[in-house]
Amino acid sequence: MKIERSVHNVDEGDVFYVEPRGNGGLAKPSKKKVIWRITPFVITAILVAGLTLGIVKYTTPQHFGLAFIAKATNGKMALTQVQLRDLVVGEGLVVYWLGPEDGALYTLTSVNKNQNYVRYLPGGEGLNDVGANFRVIGTYEAKDAFVVTQNDAKAPNGVGLISSDGDAIFYNTTRPLSVYVGLKKTDDQIELFNPTAGQALADARTSGIIQRIR
């Protein structure tokens, strides 16, 4: 969100006051009177600027350095929820997840703009664990993702379902830890991986759990 602030610049030389006309012509305004008249404008400008800076601070993404971005988008850094959101938004990525988890940190691996992964680190632990021991949410660009996922379910050992949200669900019985969801009316297919048997499918069937990071 870009917020531009507007500040009134009051130039004392551009402010004119009409005083009662006496025998000596137009009366010259005193410095005290000019200061008194512009004071409300100055106070208002200061308040508006302070409020604007406060809004920007809490609504715009944080700007990271190039070294941080390179490391963080390669899954090499444990991120807080705020850092994850700011990184995704700042880099213009399409990324889905299952919402925050108490006490967890996260990693982001961006293979390219169309293939991104969020890994959950319970308790913030496991950054350097390369095993399939953590929940991972993958986001893939797939034209007509709903139809693509339904077609995937026609493969040998494939199982297809429709979620309560109306999305297409597919998993292969030979690899049941990964479940794919084709979001209706989008080009986004989501992979849910969970090392606990049956949990990925349960998540896929839970209404509203899959969320885009914005």
PyMOL CGO cylinders between C-alpha atoms (Angstrom):
from pymol import cmd
from pymol.cgo import CYLINDER

trace = [
    CYLINDER, 0.00, 0.00, 0.00, 1.50, 3.30, -1.06, 0.3, 1, 1, 1, 1, 1, 1,
    CYLINDER, 1.50, 3.30, -1.06, 0.48, 6.27, 0.94, 0.3, 1, 1, 1, 1, 1, 1,
    CYLINDER, 0.48, 6.27, 0.94, 1.46, 9.74, -0.16, 0.3, 1, 1, 1, 1, 1, 1,
    CYLINDER, 1.46, 9.74, -0.16, 1.28, 12.50, 2.36, 0.3, 1, 1, 1, 1, 1, 1,
    CYLINDER, 1.28, 12.50, 2.36, 0.22, 16.00, 1.50, 0.3, 1, 1, 1, 1, 1, 1,
    CYLINDER, 0.22, 16.00, 1.50, 1.58, 18.86, 3.54, 0.3, 1, 1, 1, 1, 1, 1,
    CYLINDER, 1.58, 18.86, 3.54, 0.47, 22.46, 3.34, 0.3, 1, 1, 1, 1, 1, 1,
    CYLINDER, 0.47, 22.46, 3.34, 3.43, 24.75, 2.75, 0.3, 1, 1, 1, 1, 1, 1,
    CYLINDER, 3.43, 24.75, 2.75, 2.48, 28.17, 3.90, 0.3, 1, 1, 1, 1, 1, 1,
    CYLINDER, 2.48, 28.17, 3.90, 4.66, 30.95, 2.55, 0.3, 1, 1, 1, 1, 1, 1,
    CYLINDER, 4.66, 30.95, 2.55, 4.31, 34.02, 4.69, 0.3, 1, 1, 1, 1, 1, 1,
    CYLINDER, 4.31, 34.02, 4.69, 4.83, 36.18, 1.62, 0.3, 1, 1, 1, 1, 1, 1,
    CYLINDER, 4.83, 36.18, 1.62, 1.78, 34.67, -0.08, 0.3, 1, 1, 1, 1, 1, 1,
    CYLINDER, 1.78, 34.67, -0.08, -0.63, 35.27, 2.80, 0.3, 1, 1, 1, 1, 1, 1,
    CYLINDER, -0.63, 35.27, 2.80, -2.63, 38.49, 2.60, 0.3, 1, 1, 1, 1, 1, 1,
    CYLINDER, -2.63, 38.49, 2.60, -4.85, 40.04, 5.22, 0.3, 1, 1, 1, 1, 1, 1,
    CYLINDER, -4.85, 40.04, 5.22, -7.34, 42.84, 4.57, 0.3, 1, 1, 1, 1, 1, 1,
    CYLINDER, -7.34, 42.84, 4.57, -7.25, 45.30, 7.45, 0.3, 1, 1, 1, 1, 1, 1,
    CYLINDER, -7.25, 45.30, 7.45, -9.64, 48.21, 8.04, 0.3, 1, 1, 1, 1, 1, 1,
    CYLINDER, -9.64, 48.21, 8.04, -8.60, 51.13, 5.91, 0.3, 1, 1, 1, 1, 1, 1,
    CYLINDER, -8.60, 51.13, 5.91, -7.60, 54.23, 7.79, 0.3, 1, 1, 1, 1, 1, 1,
    CYLINDER, -7.60, 54.23, 7.79, -6.20, 57.53, 6.81, 0.3, 1, 1, 1, 1, 1, 1,
    CYLINDER, -6.20, 57.53, 6.81, -2.80, 56.03, 6.30, 0.3, 1, 1, 1, 1, 1, 1,
    CYLINDER, -2.80, 56.03, 6.30, -3.91, 53.43, 3.71, 0.3, 1, 1, 1, 1, 1, 1,
    CYLINDER, -3.91, 53.43, 3.71, -3.71, 49.63, 4.20, 0.3, 1, 1, 1, 1, 1, 1,
    CYLINDER, -3.71, 49.63, 4.20, -2.37, 48.69, 7.60, 0.3, 1, 1, 1, 1, 1, 1,
    CYLINDER, -2.37, 48.69, 7.60, 0.76, 46.47, 7.54, 0.3, 1, 1, 1, 1, 1, 1,
    CYLINDER, 0.76, 46.47, 7.54, 0.20, 43.12, 9.34, 0.3, 1, 1, 1, 1, 1, 1,
    CYLINDER, 0.20, 43.12, 9.34, 2.41, 42.53, 12.34, 0.3, 1, 1, 1, 1, 1, 1,
    CYLINDER, 2.41, 42.53, 12.34, 4.72, 39.49, 12.60, 0.3, 1, 1, 1, 1, 1, 1,
    CYLINDER, 4.72, 39.49, 12.60, 2.79, 38.28, 15.67, 0.3, 1, 1, 1, 1, 1, 1,
    CYLINDER, 2.79, 38.28, 15.67, -0.46, 38.27, 13.74, 0.3, 1, 1, 1, 1, 1, 1,
    CYLINDER, -0.46, 38.27, 13.74, 1.08, 36.36, 10.79, 0.3, 1, 1, 1, 1, 1, 1,
    CYLINDER, 1.08, 36.36, 10.79, 2.57, 33.71, 13.10, 0.3, 1, 1, 1, 1, 1, 1,
    CYLINDER, 2.57, 33.71, 13.10, -0.73, 33.39, 14.97, 0.3, 1, 1, 1, 1, 1, 1,
    CYLINDER, -0.73, 33.39, 14.97, -2.59, 32.83, 11.71, 0.3, 1, 1, 1, 1, 1, 1,
    CYLINDER, -2.59, 32.83, 11.71, -0.25, 30.16, 10.26, 0.3, 1, 1, 1, 1, 1, 1,
    CYLINDER, -0.25, 30.16, 10.26, 0.22, 28.21, 13.51, 0.3, 1, 1, 1, 1, 1, 1,
    CYLINDER, 0.22, 28.21, 13.51, -2.92, 26.01, 13.05, 0.3, 1, 1, 1, 1, 1, 1,
    CYLINDER, -2.92, 26.01, 13.05, -1.71, 25.03, 9.56, 0.3, 1, 1, 1, 1, 1, 1,
    CYLINDER, -1.71, 25.03, 9.56, 1.73, 24.06, 10.87, 0.3, 1, 1, 1, 1, 1, 1,
    CYLINDER, 1.73, 24.06, 10.87, 0.25, 21.96, 13.69, 0.3, 1, 1, 1, 1, 1, 1,
    CYLINDER, 0.25, 21.96, 13.69, -2.11, 20.22, 11.27, 0.3, 1, 1, 1, 1, 1, 1,
    CYLINDER, -2.11, 20.22, 11.27, 0.73, 19.44, 8.89, 0.3, 1, 1, 1, 1, 1, 1,
    CYLINDER, 0.73, 19.44, 8.89, 2.81, 17.90, 11.69, 0.3, 1, 1, 1, 1, 1, 1,
    CYLINDER, 2.81, 17.90, 11.69, -0.10, 15.74, 12.87, 0.3, 1, 1, 1, 1, 1, 1,
    CYLINDER, -0.10, 15.74, 12.87, -0.88, 14.53, 9.33, 0.3, 1, 1, 1, 1, 1, 1,
    CYLINDER, -0.88, 14.53, 9.33, 2.77, 13.69, 8.69, 0.3, 1, 1, 1, 1, 1, 1,
    CYLINDER, 2.77, 13.69, 8.69, 3.03, 11.72, 11.94, 0.3, 1, 1, 1, 1, 1, 1,
    CYLINDER, 3.03, 11.72, 11.94, -0.16, 9.78, 11.25, 0.3, 1, 1, 1, 1, 1, 1,
    CYLINDER, -0.16, 9.78, 11.25, 0.92, 9.01, 7.69, 0.3, 1, 1, 1, 1, 1, 1,
    CYLINDER, 0.92, 9.01, 7.69, 4.31, 7.69, 8.79, 0.3, 1, 1, 1, 1, 1, 1,
    CYLINDER, 4.31, 7.69, 8.79, 2.59, 5.51, 11.38, 0.3, 1, 1, 1, 1, 1, 1,
    CYLINDER, 2.59, 5.51, 11.38, 0.25, 4.01, 8.78, 0.3, 1, 1, 1, 1, 1, 1,
    CYLINDER, 0.25, 4.01, 8.78, 3.11, 3.35, 6.36, 0.3, 1, 1, 1, 1, 1, 1,
    CYLINDER, 3.11, 3.35, 6.36, 5.17, 1.67, 9.09, 0.3, 1, 1, 1, 1, 1, 1,
    CYLINDER, 5.17, 1.67, 9.09, 2.48, -0.86, 9.94, 0.3, 1, 1, 1, 1, 1, 1,
    CYLINDER, 2.48, -0.86, 9.94, 0.97, -1.58, 6.52, 0.3, 1, 1, 1, 1, 1, 1,
    CYLINDER, 0.97, -1.58, 6.52, 3.74, -1.56, 3.92, 0.3, 1, 1, 1, 1, 1, 1,
    CYLINDER, 3.74, -1.56, 3.92, 6.14, -4.46, 3.42, 0.3, 1, 1, 1, 1, 1, 1,
    CYLINDER, 6.14, -4.46, 3.42, 9.57, -4.25, 4.95, 0.3, 1, 1, 1, 1, 1, 1,
    CYLINDER, 9.57, -4.25, 4.95, 12.33, -3.59, 2.41, 0.3, 1, 1, 1, 1, 1, 1,
    CYLINDER, 12.33, -3.59, 2.41, 15.12, -6.16, 2.66, 0.3, 1, 1, 1, 1, 1, 1,
    CYLINDER, 15.12, -6.16, 2.66, 18.66, -5.97, 1.31, 0.3, 1, 1, 1, 1, 1, 1,
    CYLINDER, 18.66, -5.97, 1.31, 19.66, -8.05, -1.71, 0.3, 1, 1, 1, 1, 1, 1,
    CYLINDER, 19.66, -8.05, -1.71, 21.80, -10.42, 0.36, 0.3, 1, 1, 1, 1, 1, 1,
    CYLINDER, 21.80, -10.42, 0.36, 18.91, -11.09, 2.74, 0.3, 1, 1, 1, 1, 1, 1,
    CYLINDER, 18.91, -11.09, 2.74, 16.48, -11.69, -0.14, 0.3, 1, 1, 1, 1, 1, 1,
    CYLINDER, 16.48, -11.69, -0.14, 18.83, -14.10, -1.91, 0.3, 1, 1, 1, 1, 1, 1,
    CYLINDER, 18.83, -14.10, -1.91, 19.31, -16.14, 1.25, 0.3, 1, 1, 1, 1, 1, 1,
    CYLINDER, 19.31, -16.14, 1.25, 15.71, -16.00, 2.44, 0.3, 1, 1, 1, 1, 1, 1,
    CYLINDER, 15.71, -16.00, 2.44, 14.14, -16.99, -0.90, 0.3, 1, 1, 1, 1, 1, 1,
    CYLINDER, 14.14, -16.99, -0.90, 16.47, -19.98, -1.08, 0.3, 1, 1, 1, 1, 1, 1,
    CYLINDER, 16.47, -19.98, -1.08, 15.13, -21.54, 2.12, 0.3, 1, 1, 1, 1, 1, 1,
    CYLINDER, 15.13, -21.54, 2.12, 18.27, -20.64, 4.05, 0.3, 1, 1, 1, 1, 1, 1,
    CYLINDER, 18.27, -20.64, 4.05, 16.69, -18.40, 6.67, 0.3, 1, 1, 1, 1, 1, 1,
    CYLINDER, 16.69, -18.40, 6.67, 14.04, -18.98, 9.34, 0.3, 1, 1, 1, 1, 1, 1,
    CYLINDER, 14.04, -18.98, 9.34, 11.43, -16.25, 9.00, 0.3, 1, 1, 1, 1, 1, 1,
    CYLINDER, 11.43, -16.25, 9.00, 8.77, -14.86, 11.27, 0.3, 1, 1, 1, 1, 1, 1,
    CYLINDER, 8.77, -14.86, 11.27, 5.22, -14.57, 9.99, 0.3, 1, 1, 1, 1, 1, 1,
    CYLINDER, 5.22, -14.57, 9.99, 5.72, -10.85, 9.32, 0.3, 1, 1, 1, 1, 1, 1,
    CYLINDER, 5.72, -10.85, 9.32, 9.03, -11.40, 7.51, 0.3, 1, 1, 1, 1, 1, 1,
    CYLINDER, 9.03, -11.40, 7.51, 7.49, -14.13, 5.37, 0.3, 1, 1, 1, 1, 1, 1,
    CYLINDER, 7.49, -14.13, 5.37, 4.57, -11.93, 4.38, 0.3, 1, 1, 1, 1, 1, 1,
    CYLINDER, 4.57, -11.93, 4.38, 6.80, -8.95, 3.65, 0.3, 1, 1, 1, 1, 1, 1,
    CYLINDER, 6.80, -8.95, 3.65, 9.18, -11.04, 1.56, 0.3, 1, 1, 1, 1, 1, 1,
    CYLINDER, 9.18, -11.04, 1.56, 6.37, -12.59, -0.50, 0.3, 1, 1, 1, 1, 1, 1,
    CYLINDER, 6.37, -12.59, -0.50, 4.63, -9.26, -1.09, 0.3, 1, 1, 1, 1, 1, 1,
    CYLINDER, 4.63, -9.26, -1.09, 7.88, -7.38, -1.70, 0.3, 1, 1, 1, 1, 1, 1,
    CYLINDER, 7.88, -7.38, -1.70, 9.02, -9.89, -4.32, 0.3, 1, 1, 1, 1, 1, 1,
    CYLINDER, 9.02, -9.89, -4.32, 5.61, -10.07, -5.98, 0.3, 1, 1, 1, 1, 1, 1,
    CYLINDER, 5.61, -10.07, -5.98, 5.27, -13.83, -5.49, 0.3, 1, 1, 1, 1, 1, 1,
    CYLINDER, 5.27, -13.83, -5.49, 2.12, -15.95, -5.53, 0.3, 1, 1, 1, 1, 1, 1,
    CYLINDER, 2.12, -15.95, -5.53, 2.38, -18.08, -2.38, 0.3, 1, 1, 1, 1, 1, 1,
    CYLINDER, 2.38, -18.08, -2.38, -0.21, -20.01, -0.41, 0.3, 1, 1, 1, 1, 1, 1,
    CYLINDER, -0.21, -20.01, -0.41, 0.02, -21.53, 3.06, 0.3, 1, 1, 1, 1, 1, 1,
    CYLINDER, 0.02, -21.53, 3.06, -2.22, -22.89, 5.82, 0.3, 1, 1, 1, 1, 1, 1,
    CYLINDER, -2.22, -22.89, 5.82, -1.97, -19.89, 8.09, 0.3, 1, 1, 1, 1, 1, 1,
    CYLINDER, -1.97, -19.89, 8.09, 0.30, -19.29, 11.09, 0.3, 1, 1, 1, 1, 1, 1,
    CYLINDER, 0.30, -19.29, 11.09, 1.22, -21.94, 13.63, 0.3, 1, 1, 1, 1, 1, 1,
    CYLINDER, 1.22, -21.94, 13.63, 1.88, -21.04, 17.27, 0.3, 1, 1, 1, 1, 1, 1,
    CYLINDER, 1.88, -21.04, 17.27, 5.59, -20.83, 18.00, 0.3, 1, 1, 1, 1, 1, 1,
    CYLINDER, 5.59, -20.83, 18.00, 6.62, -21.71, 14.45, 0.3, 1, 1, 1, 1, 1, 1,
    CYLINDER, 6.62, -21.71, 14.45, 9.03, -20.07, 12.04, 0.3, 1, 1, 1, 1, 1, 1,
    CYLINDER, 9.03, -20.07, 12.04, 8.99, -20.55, 8.28, 0.3, 1, 1, 1, 1, 1, 1,
    CYLINDER, 8.99, -20.55, 8.28, 11.24, -20.87, 5.27, 0.3, 1, 1, 1, 1, 1, 1,
    CYLINDER, 11.24, -20.87, 5.27, 10.52, -19.75, 1.73, 0.3, 1, 1, 1, 1, 1, 1,
    CYLINDER, 10.52, -19.75, 1.73, 12.03, -21.47, -1.30, 0.3, 1, 1, 1, 1, 1, 1,
    CYLINDER, 12.03, -21.47, -1.30, 11.28, -19.71, -4.56, 0.3, 1, 1, 1, 1, 1, 1,
    CYLINDER, 11.28, -19.71, -4.56, 12.39, -21.84, -7.50, 0.3, 1, 1, 1, 1, 1, 1,
    CYLINDER, 12.39, -21.84, -7.50, 10.95, -19.21, -9.81, 0.3, 1, 1, 1, 1, 1, 1,
    CYLINDER, 10.95, -19.21, -9.81, 7.97, -16.87, -9.82, 0.3, 1, 1, 1, 1, 1, 1,
    CYLINDER, 7.97, -16.87, -9.82, 5.68, -19.81, -10.59, 0.3, 1, 1, 1, 1, 1, 1,
    CYLINDER, 5.68, -19.81, -10.59, 6.95, -22.39, -8.10, 0.3, 1, 1, 1, 1, 1, 1,
    CYLINDER, 6.95, -22.39, -8.10, 7.24, -21.52, -4.42, 0.3, 1, 1, 1, 1, 1, 1,
    CYLINDER, 7.24, -21.52, -4.42, 7.40, -23.50, -1.19, 0.3, 1, 1, 1, 1, 1, 1,
    CYLINDER, 7.40, -23.50, -1.19, 6.68, -22.59, 2.44, 0.3, 1, 1, 1, 1, 1, 1,
    CYLINDER, 6.68, -22.59, 2.44, 8.08, -24.96, 5.06, 0.3, 1, 1, 1, 1, 1, 1,
    CYLINDER, 8.08, -24.96, 5.06, 6.86, -24.87, 8.66, 0.3, 1, 1, 1, 1, 1, 1,
    CYLINDER, 6.86, -24.87, 8.66, 9.45, -25.10, 11.45, 0.3, 1, 1, 1, 1, 1, 1,
    CYLINDER, 9.45, -25.10, 11.45, 7.63, -25.97, 14.70, 0.3, 1, 1, 1, 1, 1, 1,
    CYLINDER, 7.63, -25.97, 14.70, 9.21, -24.14, 17.61, 0.3, 1, 1, 1, 1, 1, 1,
    CYLINDER, 9.21, -24.14, 17.61, 11.52, -22.47, 15.11, 0.3, 1, 1, 1, 1, 1, 1,
    CYLINDER, 11.52, -22.47, 15.11, 13.70, -25.60, 14.93, 0.3, 1, 1, 1, 1, 1, 1,
    CYLINDER, 13.70, -25.60, 14.93, 14.88, -27.60, 11.93, 0.3, 1, 1, 1, 1, 1, 1,
    CYLINDER, 14.88, -27.60, 11.93, 16.25, -25.02, 9.51, 0.3, 1, 1, 1, 1, 1, 1,
    CYLINDER, 16.25, -25.02, 9.51, 19.13, -27.27, 8.47, 0.3, 1, 1, 1, 1, 1, 1,
    CYLINDER, 19.13, -27.27, 8.47, 17.13, -30.52, 8.50, 0.3, 1, 1, 1, 1, 1, 1,
    CYLINDER, 17.13, -30.52, 8.50, 16.95, -31.63, 4.86, 0.3, 1, 1, 1, 1, 1, 1,
    CYLINDER, 16.95, -31.63, 4.86, 14.70, -34.63, 5.55, 0.3, 1, 1, 1, 1, 1, 1,
    CYLINDER, 14.70, -34.63, 5.55, 10.98, -34.81, 4.75, 0.3, 1, 1, 1, 1, 1, 1,
    CYLINDER, 10.98, -34.81, 4.75, 10.09, -34.15, 8.37, 0.3, 1, 1, 1, 1, 1, 1,
    CYLINDER, 10.09, -34.15, 8.37, 8.08, -30.93, 8.17, 0.3, 1, 1, 1, 1, 1, 1,
    CYLINDER, 8.08, -30.93, 8.17, 4.87, -29.61, 6.68, 0.3, 1, 1, 1, 1, 1, 1,
    CYLINDER, 4.87, -29.61, 6.68, 5.50, -28.02, 3.29, 0.3, 1, 1, 1, 1, 1, 1,
    CYLINDER, 5.50, -28.02, 3.29, 3.05, -26.05, 1.15, 0.3, 1, 1, 1, 1, 1, 1,
    CYLINDER, 3.05, -26.05, 1.15, 3.91, -25.75, -2.53, 0.3, 1, 1, 1, 1, 1, 1,
    CYLINDER, 3.91, -25.75, -2.53, 2.36, -23.27, -4.94, 0.3, 1, 1, 1, 1, 1, 1,
    CYLINDER, 2.36, -23.27, -4.94, 2.45, -23.95, -8.69, 0.3, 1, 1, 1, 1, 1, 1,
    CYLINDER, 2.45, -23.95, -8.69, 1.14, -21.99, -11.62, 0.3, 1, 1, 1, 1, 1, 1,
    CYLINDER, 1.14, -21.99, -11.62, -1.14, -24.28, -13.63, 0.3, 1, 1, 1, 1, 1, 1,
    CYLINDER, -1.14, -24.28, -13.63, -3.51, -22.98, -16.28, 0.3, 1, 1, 1, 1, 1, 1,
    CYLINDER, -3.51, -22.98, -16.28, -7.07, -23.94, -15.26, 0.3, 1, 1, 1, 1, 1, 1,
    CYLINDER, -7.07, -23.94, -15.26, -5.77, -25.57, -12.09, 0.3, 1, 1, 1, 1, 1, 1,
    CYLINDER, -5.77, -25.57, -12.09, -9.13, -27.10, -11.23, 0.3, 1, 1, 1, 1, 1, 1,
    CYLINDER, -9.13, -27.10, -11.23, -9.31, -29.04, -14.51, 0.3, 1, 1, 1, 1, 1, 1,
    CYLINDER, -9.31, -29.04, -14.51, -5.62, -29.97, -14.37, 0.3, 1, 1, 1, 1, 1, 1,
    CYLINDER, -5.62, -29.97, -14.37, -6.06, -31.46, -10.90, 0.3, 1, 1, 1, 1, 1, 1,
    CYLINDER, -6.06, -31.46, -10.90, -9.15, -33.41, -11.94, 0.3, 1, 1, 1, 1, 1, 1,
    CYLINDER, -9.15, -33.41, -11.94, -7.21, -34.84, -14.88, 0.3, 1, 1, 1, 1, 1, 1,
    CYLINDER, -7.21, -34.84, -14.88, -4.33, -35.79, -12.59, 0.3, 1, 1, 1, 1, 1, 1,
    CYLINDER, -4.33, -35.79, -12.59, -6.76, -37.89, -10.58, 0.3, 1, 1, 1, 1, 1, 1,
    CYLINDER, -6.76, -37.89, -10.58, -7.35, -40.08, -13.66, 0.3, 1, 1, 1, 1, 1, 1,
    CYLINDER, -7.35, -40.08, -13.66, -3.79, -41.39, -13.48, 0.3, 1, 1, 1, 1, 1, 1,
    CYLINDER, -3.79, -41.39, -13.48, -3.17, -44.95, -12.19, 0.3, 1, 1, 1, 1, 1, 1,
    CYLINDER, -3.17, -44.95, -12.19, -3.66, -45.10, -8.41, 0.3, 1, 1, 1, 1, 1, 1,
    CYLINDER, -3.66, -45.10, -8.41, -5.14, -41.60, -8.50, 0.3, 1, 1, 1, 1, 1, 1,
    CYLINDER, -5.14, -41.60, -8.50, -7.96, -40.48, -6.24, 0.3, 1, 1, 1, 1, 1, 1,
    CYLINDER, -7.96, -40.48, -6.24, -10.03, -37.39, -6.96, 0.3, 1, 1, 1, 1, 1, 1,
    CYLINDER, -10.03, -37.39, -6.96, -12.34, -35.46, -4.65, 0.3, 1, 1, 1, 1, 1, 1,
    CYLINDER, -12.34, -35.46, -4.65, -14.08, -32.10, -4.42, 0.3, 1, 1, 1, 1, 1, 1,
    CYLINDER, -14.08, -32.10, -4.42, -13.48, -30.10, -1.26, 0.3, 1, 1, 1, 1, 1, 1,
    CYLINDER, -13.48, -30.10, -1.26, -16.19, -28.32, 0.74, 0.3, 1, 1, 1, 1, 1, 1,
    CYLINDER, -16.19, -28.32, 0.74, -14.89, -25.09, -0.84, 0.3, 1, 1, 1, 1, 1, 1,
    CYLINDER, -14.89, -25.09, -0.84, -15.52, -26.53, -4.32, 0.3, 1, 1, 1, 1, 1, 1,
    CYLINDER, -15.52, -26.53, -4.32, -11.83, -27.06, -5.16, 0.3, 1, 1, 1, 1, 1, 1,
    CYLINDER, -11.83, -27.06, -5.16, -10.47, -30.18, -6.88, 0.3, 1, 1, 1, 1, 1, 1,
    CYLINDER, -10.47, -30.18, -6.88, -8.39, -32.56, -4.74, 0.3, 1, 1, 1, 1, 1, 1,
    CYLINDER, -8.39, -32.56, -4.74, -6.02, -35.23, -6.04, 0.3, 1, 1, 1, 1, 1, 1,
    CYLINDER, -6.02, -35.23, -6.04, -3.61, -37.66, -4.42, 0.3, 1, 1, 1, 1, 1, 1,
    CYLINDER, -3.61, -37.66, -4.42, -1.89, -40.82, -5.49, 0.3, 1, 1, 1, 1, 1, 1,
    CYLINDER, -1.89, -40.82, -5.49, -2.26, -43.84, -3.20, 0.3, 1, 1, 1, 1, 1, 1,
    CYLINDER, -2.26, -43.84, -3.20, 1.41, -44.68, -3.71, 0.3, 1, 1, 1, 1, 1, 1,
    CYLINDER, 1.41, -44.68, -3.71, 2.40, -41.23, -2.35, 0.3, 1, 1, 1, 1, 1, 1,
    CYLINDER, 2.40, -41.23, -2.35, -0.36, -40.35, 0.12, 0.3, 1, 1, 1, 1, 1, 1,
    CYLINDER, -0.36, -40.35, 0.12, 1.66, -37.83, 2.12, 0.3, 1, 1, 1, 1, 1, 1,
    CYLINDER, 1.66, -37.83, 2.12, 1.28, -35.27, -0.70, 0.3, 1, 1, 1, 1, 1, 1,
    CYLINDER, 1.28, -35.27, -0.70, -2.15, -33.99, -1.70, 0.3, 1, 1, 1, 1, 1, 1,
    CYLINDER, -2.15, -33.99, -1.70, -2.81, -31.54, -4.54, 0.3, 1, 1, 1, 1, 1, 1,
    CYLINDER, -2.81, -31.54, -4.54, -5.58, -28.95, -4.61, 0.3, 1, 1, 1, 1, 1, 1,
    CYLINDER, -5.58, -28.95, -4.61, -6.64, -27.14, -7.78, 0.3, 1, 1, 1, 1, 1, 1,
    CYLINDER, -6.64, -27.14, -7.78, -8.26, -23.90, -6.73, 0.3, 1, 1, 1, 1, 1, 1,
    CYLINDER, -8.26, -23.90, -6.73, -11.40, -23.15, -8.70, 0.3, 1, 1, 1, 1, 1, 1,
    CYLINDER, -11.40, -23.15, -8.70, -11.35, -20.23, -11.14, 0.3, 1, 1, 1, 1, 1, 1,
    CYLINDER, -11.35, -20.23, -11.14, -7.59, -19.74, -10.68, 0.3, 1, 1, 1, 1, 1, 1,
    CYLINDER, -7.59, -19.74, -10.68, -4.34, -20.89, -12.23, 0.3, 1, 1, 1, 1, 1, 1,
    CYLINDER, -4.34, -20.89, -12.23, -2.99, -21.93, -8.82, 0.3, 1, 1, 1, 1, 1, 1,
    CYLINDER, -2.99, -21.93, -8.82, -2.43, -25.53, -7.81, 0.3, 1, 1, 1, 1, 1, 1,
    CYLINDER, -2.43, -25.53, -7.81, -1.40, -26.17, -4.21, 0.3, 1, 1, 1, 1, 1, 1,
    CYLINDER, -1.40, -26.17, -4.21, 0.56, -29.14, -2.89, 0.3, 1, 1, 1, 1, 1, 1,
    CYLINDER, 0.56, -29.14, -2.89, 0.13, -30.01, 0.77, 0.3, 1, 1, 1, 1, 1, 1,
    CYLINDER, 0.13, -30.01, 0.77, 2.82, -32.26, 2.21, 0.3, 1, 1, 1, 1, 1, 1,
    CYLINDER, 2.82, -32.26, 2.21, 2.69, -33.54, 5.78, 0.3, 1, 1, 1, 1, 1, 1,
    CYLINDER, 2.69, -33.54, 5.78, 4.88, -36.31, 7.24, 0.3, 1, 1, 1, 1, 1, 1,
    CYLINDER, 4.88, -36.31, 7.24, 1.96, -37.48, 9.38, 0.3, 1, 1, 1, 1, 1, 1,
    CYLINDER, 1.96, -37.48, 9.38, -0.15, -39.95, 7.39, 0.3, 1, 1, 1, 1, 1, 1,
    CYLINDER, -0.15, -39.95, 7.39, -3.60, -38.62, 6.52, 0.3, 1, 1, 1, 1, 1, 1,
    CYLINDER, -3.60, -38.62, 6.52, -2.96, -35.07, 7.73, 0.3, 1, 1, 1, 1, 1, 1,
    CYLINDER, -2.96, -35.07, 7.73, -2.40, -33.53, 4.29, 0.3, 1, 1, 1, 1, 1, 1,
    CYLINDER, -2.40, -33.53, 4.29, -5.70, -34.94, 3.04, 0.3, 1, 1, 1, 1, 1, 1,
    CYLINDER, -5.70, -34.94, 3.04, -7.48, -33.73, 6.17, 0.3, 1, 1, 1, 1, 1, 1,
    CYLINDER, -7.48, -33.73, 6.17, -6.04, -30.24, 5.62, 0.3, 1, 1, 1, 1, 1, 1,
    CYLINDER, -6.04, -30.24, 5.62, -7.09, -30.25, 1.95, 0.3, 1, 1, 1, 1, 1, 1,
    CYLINDER, -7.09, -30.25, 1.95, -10.65, -31.04, 2.95, 0.3, 1, 1, 1, 1, 1, 1,
    CYLINDER, -10.65, -31.04, 2.95, -10.79, -28.33, 5.63, 0.3, 1, 1, 1, 1, 1, 1,
    CYLINDER, -10.79, -28.33, 5.63, -12.79, -25.32, 4.50, 0.3, 1, 1, 1, 1, 1, 1,
    CYLINDER, -12.79, -25.32, 4.50, -10.92, -22.03, 4.23, 0.3, 1, 1, 1, 1, 1, 1,
    CYLINDER, -10.92, -22.03, 4.23, -7.58, -23.37, 5.45, 0.3, 1, 1, 1, 1, 1, 1,
    CYLINDER, -7.58, -23.37, 5.45, -5.65, -22.68, 2.23, 0.3, 1, 1, 1, 1, 1, 1,
    CYLINDER, -5.65, -22.68, 2.23, -4.84, -18.97, 2.14, 0.3, 1, 1, 1, 1, 1, 1,
    CYLINDER, -4.84, -18.97, 2.14, -2.86, -16.76, -0.16, 0.3, 1, 1, 1, 1, 1, 1,
    CYLINDER, -2.86, -16.76, -0.16, -0.19, -14.68, 1.58, 0.3, 1, 1, 1, 1, 1, 1,
    CYLINDER, -0.19, -14.68, 1.58, -0.93, -11.01, 0.96, 0.3, 1, 1, 1, 1, 1, 1,
]
cmd.load_cgo(trace, "trace")
